[in-house]
Amino acid sequence: MMNPHSCDDAHLAATYEQTPPPDLLALLEEQDDFLLLGHVNPDGDAVGSVLALAHMLRDMGRTVAAAFPSPPPRWWTDMPGADLVQDNPRQAPVVIALDCDGAGRLAGLQPLHAAAQYSVEIDHHSSTDRTSDILYVDPAAGATGILVFRIIEALGRPLTSAIATCIYWAVATDTGFFRFANTSTEVLEICARCAACGADPHSIAHTNVGIRPLPHLILKGRALVGLESYLDGRVLASAIGPEDFVAAGADRTHVEEIIDDIRLAENVDIYVLFKAIDLDNRWEVSLRSSVVNCAQVARDFGGGGHAEAAGFTFDGPLEKGRTRLLDALSKALPDHHHG
Ligand SMILES: [Mn+2]
C-alpha cells in the first residue's frame, strides 16, 4: 500500500469543498509578473503563505516579488525565500494580498494592490470587506497556508522542500502548533505531507516556540505581574507601558504571544492586553475570548480580527481606553456567569 504521506501521492485522504476558483488558477497560469503581499505586523501564516506561493510562481518561471508593510519577525530569515522579499516593491500587473482581513491590512502597500490590473485576495478571515477582482476566501480553512497548498495541488505543481517548509510554518503557527480549534484533519494531513516533502517539524517548532529573546521574557514577566481582574473576574487584563519596554530593553517585536500566556488563566471569559506601541501614548489592544465575539468588539473600536482573537488601537491615556473597553465588554458579555 502506498504511504499516505508520500510526495508521489497527489491526493489527500479527505476531500474539501472549497477548491480554488478557476479564475484564480487561470490567472496564476497565464500571467507572468506578480507581487505578493502579506498583512502589517506579519505572522507566520502571512510570511509562510506569501513565500510558499512566491516559490511556486518562481519555480514556474514567473517574475515574482514579495513584500510586507512592516518588517516580519526576526525568525523569518530562517524560512526559505528571503531573497524574494523587497523593501520597496514596484507595481506589478497582478497583486495578491494573502492572510489579510481586507486590503486595509496592507497599510502602506495598499495603493499597489488597488492599482493592480488584477487584484487578488487569498485569505481565511471572515471579513466581508473585500475589494479585489478575484477572491479566494475560506473562513473554514485553518490558515491561509492551507489555501496556498490547495492552489499548488490544483495546479499540479510539486511540493518542493522550500514550499513544504513555508506551508508547514504557516499552518503550524496559525494553529498554535496543532492546539487551537482550527486544528482539523485537513491541517494535520497537509502538515504530514509537508513533513514528508522536506519540512522539519522539530526545527520549525524550535524556532517559533522553543526559544525566546530575554527582553520578551522580562516583558512577559512584567505583564503577568500586572494582571488585574475586572467585571467580577470575568475580564482579565494587563498593560505593557512605555516604562515596561524600557525596563525590559524590549521593542514591539517582543510583545507577540504574551496574550497567549494570559489566556492560560482559568475561569475567565475575556483576556485583554494593552500595549504602548510607541512612546507617544498610542495603545494597541489584544482581545481573546471564546465567550464574546472579539472581532465584533474590535470593529466597534476601528479594529478587526477573528471571533476568538482580535485587536484594535486607540490614542491614550490608557485609563480612558480601558474604561471604554470595559463598558463595551460588560454589554457584550452574556448575562450568566459560567459558574
Ligand atoms: Mn492566518
Residues whose N, C-alpha, C, O or C-beta is under 5 A from the ligand:
A	BS01	MN	D45 D99 A143 T144 D174
